[in-house]
Each structure stands twice: as structure tokens, then as C-alpha cells.
Amino acid sequence: MYAGLNALVRFYEFETFSNYDTHMLICTDTWLCKETTKIVEDYIRSKGCNQLIVYKQNDLRTDNLQNFHLALTELAKWVDENISLYREKILYCI
């Protein structure tokens, strides 16, 4: 998640957050990831951006390959469903 915050800071270094921007944060079910996600979420909100979705994916860790594959499958399904909604909004606005 630190890499995500670093990328946001660099991306918006010369730009301002826009209410048209939507940020999707994906975190695992570990304590550390949930805490760092809160830090990134607070940073984004402090910049005035309220279009924020936080998605927690259970079992997204590599200690059990079967659980990891299942978690990736669920994550891919969630991304596909949510990206489709945004594509429809963008096409509607054009």
C-alpha cells in the first residue's frame, strides 16, 4: 500500500484531485494492509476527493495456493463488475 500512496503523491504532484476522479483501493484481510489502506484513504480524502471505494479481498496471500487462486478469481470478478459500471457511465457522458 505504501507503493500506492507513493504513486498517488507522484501522480498528483502537479495536478489537483478532482471530484471526477474515482479511486479504488484494494486491500487484503491482514491487519497491516487494512491499516495502511486507512492511511491512503485518509490522504485521498484530505485532498478533497470523496469518490473512493475500498474493497477488502479475503485470503489474498500466498501461503495457500488454492485460497490465493480463489481470492484472485473473486477479485477479478469484482473488478470486472465495477469497471463495467464505470465504462457505462463514461459512454453515457460522451
Backbone atoms as SQL, in Angstrom:
CREATE TABLE atoms (id INTEGER PRIMARY KEY, chain TEXT, resi INTEGER, resn TEXT, atom TEXT, x REAL, y REAL, z REAL);
INSERT INTO atoms VALUES
  (1, 'A', 1, 'MET', 'N', 0.825, -1.194, 0.000),
  (2, 'A', 1, 'MET', 'CA', 0.000, 0.000, 0.000),
  (3, 'A', 1, 'MET', 'C', 0.867, 1.256, 0.000),
  (4, 'A', 2, 'TYR', 'N', 2.067, 1.179, 0.585),
  (5, 'A', 2, 'TYR', 'CA', 2.950, 2.339, 0.551),
  (6, 'A', 2, 'TYR', 'C', 3.262, 2.717, -0.891),
  (7, 'A', 3, 'ALA', 'N', 3.460, 1.720, -1.737),
  (8, 'A', 3, 'ALA', 'CA', 3.727, 1.994, -3.156),
  (9, 'A', 3, 'ALA', 'C', 2.540, 2.718, -3.778),
  (10, 'A', 4, 'GLY', 'N', 1.329, 2.344, -3.361),
  (11, 'A', 4, 'GLY', 'CA', 0.144, 3.015, -3.874),
  (12, 'A', 4, 'GLY', 'C', 0.092, 4.476, -3.466),
  (13, 'A', 5, 'LEU', 'N', 0.427, 4.757, -2.218),
  (14, 'A', 5, 'LEU', 'CA', 0.451, 6.138, -1.745),
  (15, 'A', 5, 'LEU', 'C', 1.530, 6.928, -2.478),
  (16, 'A', 6, 'ASN', 'N', 2.690, 6.318, -2.645),
  (17, 'A', 6, 'ASN', 'CA', 3.778, 6.970, -3.364),
  (18, 'A', 6, 'ASN', 'C', 3.359, 7.295, -4.799),
  (19, 'A', 7, 'ALA', 'N', 2.686, 6.364, -5.448),
  (20, 'A', 7, 'ALA', 'CA', 2.223, 6.605, -6.818),
  (21, 'A', 7, 'ALA', 'C', 1.206, 7.743, -6.866),
  (22, 'A', 8, 'LEU', 'N', 0.288, 7.784, -5.895),
  (23, 'A', 8, 'LEU', 'CA', -0.694, 8.874, -5.847),
  (24, 'A', 8, 'LEU', 'C', -0.024, 10.226, -5.665),
  (25, 'A', 9, 'VAL', 'N', 0.919, 10.286, -4.739),
  (26, 'A', 9, 'VAL', 'CA', 1.608, 11.552, -4.474),
  (27, 'A', 9, 'VAL', 'C', 2.341, 12.011, -5.728),
  (28, 'A', 10, 'ARG', 'N', 3.027, 11.097, -6.394),
  (29, 'A', 10, 'ARG', 'CA', 3.761, 11.467, -7.611),
  (30, 'A', 10, 'ARG', 'C', 2.807, 11.858, -8.739),
  (31, 'A', 11, 'PHE', 'N', 1.717, 11.112, -8.892),
  (32, 'A', 11, 'PHE', 'CA', 0.767, 11.396, -9.965),
  (33, 'A', 11, 'PHE', 'C', 0.148, 12.775, -9.791),
  (34, 'A', 12, 'TYR', 'N', -0.215, 13.097, -8.567),
  (35, 'A', 12, 'TYR', 'CA', -0.882, 14.369, -8.304),
  (36, 'A', 12, 'TYR', 'C', 0.087, 15.470, -7.888),
  (37, 'A', 13, 'GLU', 'N', 1.354, 15.255, -8.087),
  (38, 'A', 13, 'GLU', 'CA', 2.351, 16.255, -7.699),
  (39, 'A', 13, 'GLU', 'C', 2.083, 17.602, -8.364),
  (40, 'A', 14, 'PHE', 'N', 1.700, 17.574, -9.622),
  (41, 'A', 14, 'PHE', 'CA', 1.459, 18.816, -10.350),
  (42, 'A', 14, 'PHE', 'C', -0.006, 18.988, -10.734),
  (43, 'A', 15, 'GLU', 'N', -0.833, 18.107, -10.257),
  (44, 'A', 15, 'GLU', 'CA', -2.261, 18.144, -10.545),
  (45, 'A', 15, 'GLU', 'C', -3.026, 18.235, -9.231),
  (46, 'A', 16, 'THR', 'N', -4.288, 18.594, -9.323),
  (47, 'A', 16, 'THR', 'CA', -5.115, 18.584, -8.123),
  (48, 'A', 16, 'THR', 'C', -6.101, 17.421, -8.215),
  (49, 'A', 17, 'PHE', 'N', -6.512, 16.962, -7.073),
  (50, 'A', 17, 'PHE', 'CA', -7.529, 15.920, -7.041),
  (51, 'A', 17, 'PHE', 'C', -8.822, 16.519, -7.581),
  (52, 'A', 18, 'SER', 'N', -9.532, 15.741, -8.313),
  (53, 'A', 18, 'SER', 'CA', -10.782, 16.196, -8.906),
  (54, 'A', 18, 'SER', 'C', -11.929, 15.357, -8.357),
  (55, 'A', 19, 'ASN', 'N', -13.090, 15.966, -8.237),
  (56, 'A', 19, 'ASN', 'CA', -14.262, 15.201, -7.824),
  (57, 'A', 19, 'ASN', 'C', -14.713, 14.230, -8.902),
  (58, 'A', 20, 'TYR', 'N', -14.145, 14.362, -10.097),
  (59, 'A', 20, 'TYR', 'CA', -14.448, 13.422, -11.168),
  (60, 'A', 20, 'TYR', 'C', -13.588, 12.165, -11.069),
  (61, 'A', 21, 'ASP', 'N', -12.515, 12.235, -10.272),
  (62, 'A', 21, 'ASP', 'CA', -11.642, 11.077, -10.078),
  (63, 'A', 21, 'ASP', 'C', -12.292, 10.096, -9.109),
  (64, 'A', 22, 'THR', 'N', -12.166, 8.833, -9.414),
  (65, 'A', 22, 'THR', 'CA', -12.612, 7.786, -8.501),
  (66, 'A', 22, 'THR', 'C', -11.418, 6.899, -8.214),
  (67, 'A', 23, 'HIS', 'N', -11.165, 6.679, -6.943),
  (68, 'A', 23, 'HIS', 'CA', -10.048, 5.835, -6.533),
  (69, 'A', 23, 'HIS', 'C', -10.600, 4.556, -5.929),
  (70, 'A', 24, 'MET', 'N', -10.061, 3.432, -6.374),
  (71, 'A', 24, 'MET', 'CA', -10.435, 2.130, -5.828),
  (72, 'A', 24, 'MET', 'C', -9.223, 1.551, -5.117),
  (73, 'A', 25, 'LEU', 'N', -9.367, 1.353, -3.823),
  (74, 'A', 25, 'LEU', 'CA', -8.293, 0.765, -3.039),
  (75, 'A', 25, 'LEU', 'C', -8.635, -0.693, -2.769),
  (76, 'A', 26, 'ILE', 'N', -7.705, -1.561, -3.076),
  (77, 'A', 26, 'ILE', 'CA', -7.899, -2.983, -2.842),
  (78, 'A', 26, 'ILE', 'C', -6.928, -3.408, -1.759),
  (79, 'A', 27, 'CYS', 'N', -7.482, -3.973, -0.693),
  (80, 'A', 27, 'CYS', 'CA', -6.610, -4.422, 0.388),
  (81, 'A', 27, 'CYS', 'C', -6.898, -5.871, 0.729),
  (82, 'A', 28, 'THR', 'N', -5.946, -6.470, 1.405),
  (83, 'A', 28, 'THR', 'CA', -6.117, -7.839, 1.872),
  (84, 'A', 28, 'THR', 'C', -6.780, -7.799, 3.240),
  (85, 'A', 29, 'ASP', 'N', -6.997, -8.958, 3.797),
  (86, 'A', 29, 'ASP', 'CA', -7.637, -9.033, 5.112),
  (87, 'A', 29, 'ASP', 'C', -6.630, -9.034, 6.261),
  (88, 'A', 30, 'THR', 'N', -5.372, -8.669, 5.972),
  (89, 'A', 30, 'THR', 'CA', -4.380, -8.606, 7.046),
  (90, 'A', 30, 'THR', 'C', -4.494, -7.280, 7.775),
  (91, 'A', 31, 'TRP', 'N', -4.084, -7.274, 9.020),
  (92, 'A', 31, 'TRP', 'CA', -4.126, -6.061, 9.843),
  (93, 'A', 31, 'TRP', 'C', -3.290, -4.963, 9.209),
  (94, 'A', 32, 'LEU', 'N', -2.080, -5.300, 8.771),
  (95, 'A', 32, 'LEU', 'CA', -1.176, -4.294, 8.214),
  (96, 'A', 32, 'LEU', 'C', -1.755, -3.645, 6.963),
  (97, 'A', 33, 'CYS', 'N', -2.314, -4.437, 6.093),
  (98, 'A', 33, 'CYS', 'CA', -2.886, -3.875, 4.866),
  (99, 'A', 33, 'CYS', 'C', -4.099, -3.004, 5.174),
  (100, 'A', 34, 'LYS', 'N', -4.932, -3.436, 6.122),
  (101, 'A', 34, 'LYS', 'CA', -6.092, -2.620, 6.481),
  (102, 'A', 34, 'LYS', 'C', -5.660, -1.276, 7.062),
  (103, 'A', 35, 'GLU', 'N', -4.618, -1.285, 7.887),
  (104, 'A', 35, 'GLU', 'CA', -4.126, -0.038, 8.485),
  (105, 'A', 35, 'GLU', 'C', -3.512, 0.890, 7.443),
  (106, 'A', 36, 'THR', 'N', -2.712, 0.350, 6.543),
  (107, 'A', 36, 'THR', 'CA', -2.109, 1.199, 5.513),
  (108, 'A', 36, 'THR', 'C', -3.160, 1.705, 4.533),
  (109, 'A', 37, 'THR', 'N', -4.183, 0.907, 4.294),
  (110, 'A', 37, 'THR', 'CA', -5.278, 1.364, 3.438),
  (111, 'A', 37, 'THR', 'C', -5.990, 2.557, 4.067),
  (112, 'A', 38, 'LYS', 'N', -6.164, 2.524, 5.381),
  (113, 'A', 38, 'LYS', 'CA', -6.772, 3.666, 6.076),
  (114, 'A', 38, 'LYS', 'C', -5.928, 4.926, 5.895),
  (115, 'A', 39, 'ILE', 'N', -4.611, 4.777, 5.932),
  (116, 'A', 39, 'ILE', 'CA', -3.716, 5.931, 5.752),
  (117, 'A', 39, 'ILE', 'C', -3.893, 6.511, 4.351),
  (118, 'A', 40, 'VAL', 'N', -3.903, 5.640, 3.350),
  (119, 'A', 40, 'VAL', 'CA', -4.081, 6.102, 1.968),
  (120, 'A', 40, 'VAL', 'C', -5.462, 6.724, 1.789),
  (121, 'A', 41, 'GLU', 'N', -6.479, 6.098, 2.363),
  (122, 'A', 41, 'GLU', 'CA', -7.844, 6.639, 2.282),
  (123, 'A', 41, 'GLU', 'C', -7.914, 8.021, 2.921),
  (124, 'A', 42, 'ASP', 'N', -7.318, 8.181, 4.091),
  (125, 'A', 42, 'ASP', 'CA', -7.305, 9.486, 4.763),
  (126, 'A', 42, 'ASP', 'C', -6.586, 10.531, 3.921),
  (127, 'A', 43, 'TYR', 'N', -5.489, 10.132, 3.283),
  (128, 'A', 43, 'TYR', 'CA', -4.743, 11.064, 2.434),
  (129, 'A', 43, 'TYR', 'C', -5.609, 11.529, 1.264),
  (130, 'A', 44, 'ILE', 'N', -6.264, 10.587, 0.603),
  (131, 'A', 44, 'ILE', 'CA', -7.103, 10.940, -0.545),
  (132, 'A', 44, 'ILE', 'C', -8.244, 11.861, -0.112),
  (133, 'A', 45, 'ARG', 'N', -8.883, 11.524, 0.987),
  (134, 'A', 45, 'ARG', 'CA', -9.993, 12.356, 1.482),
  (135, 'A', 45, 'ARG', 'C', -9.501, 13.743, 1.913),
  (136, 'A', 46, 'SER', 'N', -8.280, 13.811, 2.468),
  (137, 'A', 46, 'SER', 'CA', -7.740, 15.109, 2.888),
  (138, 'A', 46, 'SER', 'C', -7.496, 16.034, 1.703),
  (139, 'A', 47, 'LYS', 'N', -7.370, 15.456, 0.519),
  (140, 'A', 47, 'LYS', 'CA', -7.182, 16.247, -0.697),
  (141, 'A', 47, 'LYS', 'C', -8.512, 16.641, -1.329),
  (142, 'A', 48, 'GLY', 'N', -9.629, 16.291, -0.651),
  (143, 'A', 48, 'GLY', 'CA', -10.937, 16.714, -1.127),
  (144, 'A', 48, 'GLY', 'C', -11.608, 15.752, -2.087),
  (145, 'A', 49, 'CYS', 'N', -11.046, 14.592, -2.267),
  (146, 'A', 49, 'CYS', 'CA', -11.640, 13.616, -3.176),
  (147, 'A', 49, 'CYS', 'C', -12.470, 12.631, -2.363),
  (148, 'A', 50, 'ASN', 'N', -13.755, 12.582, -2.639),
  (149, 'A', 50, 'ASN', 'CA', -14.642, 11.694, -1.893),
  (150, 'A', 50, 'ASN', 'C', -15.130, 10.516, -2.717),
  (151, 'A', 51, 'GLN', 'N', -14.723, 10.441, -3.967),
  (152, 'A', 51, 'GLN', 'CA', -15.085, 9.304, -4.812),
  (153, 'A', 51, 'GLN', 'C', -14.077, 8.190, -4.552),
  (154, 'A', 52, 'LEU', 'N', -14.352, 7.421, -3.524),
  (155, 'A', 52, 'LEU', 'CA', -13.386, 6.431, -3.060),
  (156, 'A', 52, 'LEU', 'C', -14.096, 5.138, -2.712),
  (157, 'A', 53, 'ILE', 'N', -13.586, 4.058, -3.235),
  (158, 'A', 53, 'ILE', 'CA', -14.130, 2.734, -2.951),
  (159, 'A', 53, 'ILE', 'C', -13.016, 1.908, -2.336),
  (160, 'A', 54, 'VAL', 'N', -13.284, 1.304, -1.189),
  (161, 'A', 54, 'VAL', 'CA', -12.314, 0.419, -0.546),
  (162, 'A', 54, 'VAL', 'C', -12.888, -0.989, -0.608),
  (163, 'A', 55, 'TYR', 'N', -12.113, -1.888, -1.186),
  (164, 'A', 55, 'TYR', 'CA', -12.541, -3.276, -1.325),
  (165, 'A', 55, 'TYR', 'C', -11.548, -4.168, -0.593),
  (166, 'A', 56, 'LYS', 'N', -12.056, -4.975, 0.315),
  (167, 'A', 56, 'LYS', 'CA', -11.205, -5.901, 1.054),
  (168, 'A', 56, 'LYS', 'C', -11.391, -7.291, 0.471),
  (169, 'A', 57, 'GLN', 'N', -10.283, -7.894, 0.043),
  (170, 'A', 57, 'GLN', 'CA', -10.315, -9.241, -0.523),
  (171, 'A', 57, 'GLN', 'C', -9.724, -10.220, 0.482),
  (172, 'A', 58, 'ASN', 'N', -10.545, -11.129, 0.949),
  (173, 'A', 58, 'ASN', 'CA', -10.077, -12.154, 1.882),
  (174, 'A', 58, 'ASN', 'C', -9.155, -13.151, 1.186),
  (175, 'A', 59, 'ASP', 'N', -8.241, -13.704, 1.950),
  (176, 'A', 59, 'ASP', 'CA', -7.339, -14.785, 1.516),
  (177, 'A', 59, 'ASP', 'C', -6.420, -14.408, 0.364),
  (178, 'A', 60, 'LEU', 'N', -6.149, -13.153, 0.179),
  (179, 'A', 60, 'LEU', 'CA', -5.246, -12.723, -0.890),
  (180, 'A', 60, 'LEU', 'C', -3.810, -12.753, -0.356),
  (181, 'A', 61, 'ARG', 'N', -3.342, -13.959, -0.113),
  (182, 'A', 61, 'ARG', 'CA', -1.967, -14.169, 0.343),
  (183, 'A', 61, 'ARG', 'C', -1.492, -15.502, -0.207),
  (184, 'A', 62, 'THR', 'N', -0.195, -15.668, -0.223),
  (185, 'A', 62, 'THR', 'CA', 0.387, -16.794, -0.954),
  (186, 'A', 62, 'THR', 'C', 0.731, -18.004, -0.097),
  (187, 'A', 63, 'ASP', 'N', 0.320, -18.048, 1.156),
  (188, 'A', 63, 'ASP', 'CA', 0.662, -19.205, 1.985),
  (189, 'A', 63, 'ASP', 'C', -0.169, -20.444, 1.640),
  (190, 'A', 64, 'ASN', 'N', -1.259, -20.258, 0.909),
  (191, 'A', 64, 'ASN', 'CA', -2.086, -21.370, 0.457),
  (192, 'A', 64, 'ASN', 'C', -2.478, -21.089, -0.986),
  (193, 'A', 65, 'LEU', 'N', -1.897, -21.846, -1.889),
  (194, 'A', 65, 'LEU', 'CA', -2.071, -21.566, -3.318),
  (195, 'A', 65, 'LEU', 'C', -3.528, -21.668, -3.760),
  (196, 'A', 66, 'GLN', 'N', -4.256, -22.645, -3.254),
  (197, 'A', 66, 'GLN', 'CA', -5.665, -22.808, -3.638),
  (198, 'A', 66, 'GLN', 'C', -6.495, -21.596, -3.192),
  (199, 'A', 67, 'ASN', 'N', -6.290, -21.147, -1.953),
  (200, 'A', 67, 'ASN', 'CA', -7.003, -19.970, -1.465),
  (201, 'A', 67, 'ASN', 'C', -6.613, -18.721, -2.254),
  (202, 'A', 68, 'PHE', 'N', -5.348, -18.624, -2.613),
  (203, 'A', 68, 'PHE', 'CA', -4.861, -17.483, -3.386),
  (204, 'A', 68, 'PHE', 'C', -5.546, -17.438, -4.755),
  (205, 'A', 69, 'HIS', 'N', -5.647, -18.591, -5.411),
  (206, 'A', 69, 'HIS', 'CA', -6.313, -18.648, -6.721),
  (207, 'A', 69, 'HIS', 'C', -7.782, -18.252, -6.597),
  (208, 'A', 70, 'LEU', 'N', -8.434, -18.743, -5.562),
  (209, 'A', 70, 'LEU', 'CA', -9.834, -18.397, -5.340),
  (210, 'A', 70, 'LEU', 'C', -9.988, -16.889, -5.088),
  (211, 'A', 71, 'ALA', 'N', -9.080, -16.343, -4.283),
  (212, 'A', 71, 'ALA', 'CA', -9.126, -14.902, -3.994),
  (213, 'A', 71, 'ALA', 'C', -8.917, -14.086, -5.264),
  (214, 'A', 72, 'LEU', 'N', -7.976, -14.507, -6.108),
  (215, 'A', 72, 'LEU', 'CA', -7.753, -13.788, -7.366),
  (216, 'A', 72, 'LEU', 'C', -8.975, -13.874, -8.278),
  (217, 'A', 73, 'THR', 'N', -9.625, -15.020, -8.287),
  (218, 'A', 73, 'THR', 'CA', -10.836, -15.179, -9.091),
  (219, 'A', 73, 'THR', 'C', -11.929, -14.229, -8.607),
  (220, 'A', 74, 'GLU', 'N', -12.120, -14.159, -7.301),
  (221, 'A', 74, 'GLU', 'CA', -13.127, -13.253, -6.741),
  (222, 'A', 74, 'GLU', 'C', -12.765, -11.798, -7.010),
  (223, 'A', 75, 'LEU', 'N', -11.485, -11.475, -6.888),
  (224, 'A', 75, 'LEU', 'CA', -11.033, -10.109, -7.147),
  (225, 'A', 75, 'LEU', 'C', -11.262, -9.733, -8.617),
  (226, 'A', 76, 'ALA', 'N', -10.917, -10.628, -9.523),
  (227, 'A', 76, 'ALA', 'CA', -11.111, -10.358, -10.956),
  (228, 'A', 76, 'ALA', 'C', -12.589, -10.150, -11.270),
  (229, 'A', 77, 'LYS', 'N', -13.453, -10.936, -10.652),
  (230, 'A', 77, 'LYS', 'CA', -14.894, -10.785, -10.859),
  (231, 'A', 77, 'LYS', 'C', -15.357, -9.423, -10.350),
  (232, 'A', 78, 'TRP', 'N', -14.904, -9.030, -9.158),
  (233, 'A', 78, 'TRP', 'CA', -15.281, -7.732, -8.593),
  (234, 'A', 78, 'TRP', 'C', -14.809, -6.587, -9.497),
  (235, 'A', 79, 'VAL', 'N', -13.568, -6.672, -9.957),
  (236, 'A', 79, 'VAL', 'CA', -13.034, -5.617, -10.831),
  (237, 'A', 79, 'VAL', 'C', -13.848, -5.543, -12.120),
  (238, 'A', 80, 'ASP', 'N', -14.119, -6.695, -12.716),
  (239, 'A', 80, 'ASP', 'CA', -14.884, -6.712, -13.961),
  (240, 'A', 80, 'ASP', 'C', -16.261, -6.080, -13.774),
  (241, 'A', 81, 'GLU', 'N', -16.949, -6.433, -12.700),
  (242, 'A', 81, 'GLU', 'CA', -18.277, -5.877, -12.436),
  (243, 'A', 81, 'GLU', 'C', -18.227, -4.367, -12.218),
  (244, 'A', 82, 'ASN', 'N', -17.233, -3.907, -11.489),
  (245, 'A', 82, 'ASN', 'CA', -17.157, -2.479, -11.176),
  (246, 'A', 82, 'ASN', 'C', -16.638, -1.654, -12.333),
  (247, 'A', 83, 'ILE', 'N', -15.679, -2.156, -13.056),
  (248, 'A', 83, 'ILE', 'CA', -15.172, -1.419, -14.214),
  (249, 'A', 83, 'ILE', 'C', -16.274, -1.290, -15.262),
  (250, 'A', 84, 'SER', 'N', -17.085, -2.321, -15.408),
  (251, 'A', 84, 'SER', 'CA', -18.194, -2.259, -16.368),
  (252, 'A', 84, 'SER', 'C', -19.143, -1.116, -16.047),
  (253, 'A', 85, 'LEU', 'N', -19.422, -0.901, -14.768),
  (254, 'A', 85, 'LEU', 'CA', -20.293, 0.205, -14.368),
  (255, 'A', 85, 'LEU', 'C', -19.697, 1.550, -14.758),
  (256, 'A', 86, 'TYR', 'N', -18.390, 1.706, -14.594),
  (257, 'A', 86, 'TYR', 'CA', -17.746, 2.972, -14.940),
  (258, 'A', 86, 'TYR', 'C', -17.658, 3.158, -16.441),
  (259, 'A', 87, 'ARG', 'N', -17.456, 2.084, -17.174),
  (260, 'A', 87, 'ARG', 'CA', -17.450, 2.190, -18.633),
  (261, 'A', 87, 'ARG', 'C', -18.803, 2.689, -19.128),
  (262, 'A', 88, 'GLU', 'N', -19.873, 2.151, -18.548),
  (263, 'A', 88, 'GLU', 'CA', -21.217, 2.578, -18.943),
  (264, 'A', 88, 'GLU', 'C', -21.427, 4.059, -18.639),
  (265, 'A', 89, 'LYS', 'N', -20.952, 4.532, -17.487),
  (266, 'A', 89, 'LYS', 'CA', -21.087, 5.949, -17.139),
  (267, 'A', 89, 'LYS', 'C', -20.313, 6.816, -18.113),
  (268, 'A', 90, 'ILE', 'N', -19.095, 6.384, -18.454),
  (269, 'A', 90, 'ILE', 'CA', -18.270, 7.183, -19.366),
  (270, 'A', 90, 'ILE', 'C', -18.930, 7.248, -20.732),
  (271, 'A', 91, 'LEU', 'N', -19.403, 6.122, -21.240),
  (272, 'A', 91, 'LEU', 'CA', -20.046, 6.104, -22.559),
  (273, 'A', 91, 'LEU', 'C', -21.316, 6.940, -22.559),
  (274, 'A', 92, 'TYR', 'N', -22.034, 6.951, -21.439),
  (275, 'A', 92, 'TYR', 'CA', -23.248, 7.738, -21.332),
  (276, 'A', 92, 'TYR', 'C', -22.934, 9.231, -21.391),
  (277, 'A', 93, 'CYS', 'N', -21.792, 9.618, -20.819),
  (278, 'A', 93, 'CYS', 'CA', -21.420, 11.038, -20.759),
  (279, 'A', 93, 'CYS', 'C', -20.879, 11.546, -22.096),
  (280, 'A', 94, 'ILE', 'N', -20.428, 10.659, -22.952),
  (281, 'A', 94, 'ILE', 'CA', -19.799, 11.095, -24.203),
  (282, 'A', 94, 'ILE', 'C', -20.814, 11.542, -25.211);
